[in-house]
């Protein structure tokens, strides 16, 4: 991710724990978001008690990433 940010490449970041109220990404990630190079998504609401990501959640996020890639290849997403 740091290489993508440093080289100013666009990417989608799939977060494993949603967004707490008033969430703001860290400095470099914030700047990349503000410049329109980064989109941060999460399929789940924020859970303050969540400590670890499960294998099942990793599989779900990988499936989402695969779906994004296929949609981009087919021209369905204008990213």
C-alpha positions as a Markdown table, in Angstrom:
| # | Residue | x | y | z |
|---|---|---|---|---|
| 1 | Unk | 0.0 | 0.0 | 0.0 |
| 2 | Unk | 2.8 | 2.4 | 0.8 |
| 3 | Unk | 4.4 | 1.9 | -2.6 |
| 4 | Unk | 1.0 | 2.6 | -4.3 |
| 5 | Unk | 0.6 | 5.8 | -2.2 |
| 6 | Unk | 4.2 | 6.9 | -2.8 |
| 7 | Unk | 4.0 | 6.3 | -6.6 |
| 8 | Unk | 0.5 | 7.9 | -6.6 |
| 9 | Unk | -1.3 | 4.9 | -8.1 |
| 10 | Unk | -5.0 | 4.5 | -7.6 |
| 11 | Unk | -6.4 | 1.6 | -5.6 |
| 12 | Unk | -9.3 | 0.3 | -3.5 |
| 13 | Unk | -8.7 | -0.5 | 0.1 |
| 14 | Unk | -11.1 | -3.1 | 1.6 |
| 15 | Unk | -11.2 | -2.5 | 5.4 |
| 16 | Unk | -12.0 | -5.4 | 7.7 |
| 17 | Unk | -13.8 | -3.4 | 10.4 |
| 18 | Unk | -16.0 | -0.7 | 9.0 |
| 19 | Unk | -15.7 | 2.9 | 10.1 |
| 20 | Unk | -16.2 | 4.4 | 13.5 |
| 21 | Unk | -18.0 | 7.8 | 13.7 |
| 22 | Unk | -15.9 | 10.6 | 12.4 |
| 23 | Unk | -13.3 | 8.2 | 10.8 |
| 24 | Unk | -10.4 | 9.9 | 9.1 |
| 25 | Unk | -7.6 | 8.1 | 7.4 |
| 26 | Unk | -4.0 | 8.7 | 8.4 |
| 27 | Unk | -2.0 | 11.5 | 6.7 |
| 28 | Unk | -0.8 | 9.9 | 3.5 |
| 29 | Unk | -3.9 | 7.8 | 3.0 |
| 30 | Unk | -6.1 | 10.9 | 3.7 |
| 31 | Unk | -4.2 | 12.9 | 1.0 |
| 32 | Unk | -4.6 | 10.1 | -1.5 |
| 33 | Unk | -8.3 | 9.9 | -0.8 |
| 34 | Unk | -8.7 | 13.6 | -1.1 |
| 35 | Unk | -6.9 | 13.5 | -4.5 |
| 36 | Unk | -9.3 | 10.7 | -5.7 |
| 37 | Unk | -6.7 | 8.0 | -5.9 |
| 38 | Unk | -8.0 | 5.8 | -3.0 |
| 39 | Unk | -11.4 | 4.5 | -2.2 |
| 40 | Unk | -11.8 | 2.8 | 1.2 |
| 41 | Unk | -14.7 | 0.4 | 1.5 |
| 42 | Unk | -15.9 | -2.1 | 4.1 |
| 43 | Unk | -18.8 | -4.5 | 3.9 |
| 44 | Unk | -19.3 | -4.5 | 7.7 |
| 45 | Unk | -20.2 | -1.9 | 10.3 |
| 46 | Unk | -17.6 | -0.8 | 12.8 |
| 47 | Unk | -17.2 | -3.1 | 15.8 |
| 48 | Unk | -15.2 | -1.6 | 18.7 |
| 49 | Unk | -14.7 | -5.1 | 20.2 |
| 50 | Unk | -13.2 | -6.7 | 17.1 |
| 51 | Unk | -9.5 | -7.6 | 17.7 |
| 52 | Unk | -8.7 | -10.1 | 14.9 |
| 53 | Unk | -9.9 | -10.8 | 11.4 |
| 54 | Unk | -11.2 | -14.3 | 10.8 |
| 55 | Unk | -10.3 | -16.5 | 7.9 |
| 56 | Unk | -14.0 | -16.4 | 6.7 |
| 57 | Unk | -13.8 | -12.6 | 6.6 |
| 58 | Unk | -10.5 | -12.7 | 4.7 |
| 59 | Unk | -12.2 | -15.0 | 2.1 |
| 60 | Unk | -15.1 | -12.6 | 1.8 |
| 61 | Unk | -12.7 | -9.6 | 1.3 |
| 62 | Unk | -10.7 | -11.6 | -1.3 |
| 63 | Unk | -14.0 | -12.4 | -3.1 |
| 64 | Unk | -14.9 | -8.7 | -3.1 |
| 65 | Unk | -11.5 | -7.8 | -4.5 |
| 66 | Unk | -11.9 | -10.4 | -7.2 |
| 67 | Unk | -15.3 | -9.1 | -8.1 |
| 68 | Unk | -13.9 | -5.5 | -8.4 |
| 69 | Unk | -11.1 | -6.7 | -10.7 |
| 70 | Unk | -13.5 | -8.6 | -12.9 |
| 71 | Unk | -15.9 | -5.6 | -13.1 |
| 72 | Unk | -12.9 | -3.3 | -14.0 |
| 73 | Unk | -11.8 | -5.7 | -16.7 |
| 74 | Unk | -15.2 | -5.8 | -18.2 |
| 75 | Unk | -15.6 | -2.0 | -18.1 |
| 76 | Unk | -18.4 | -2.0 | -15.5 |
| 77 | Unk | -16.5 | 0.3 | -13.2 |
| 78 | Unk | -15.2 | 3.6 | -14.2 |
| 79 | Unk | -12.2 | 3.6 | -11.8 |
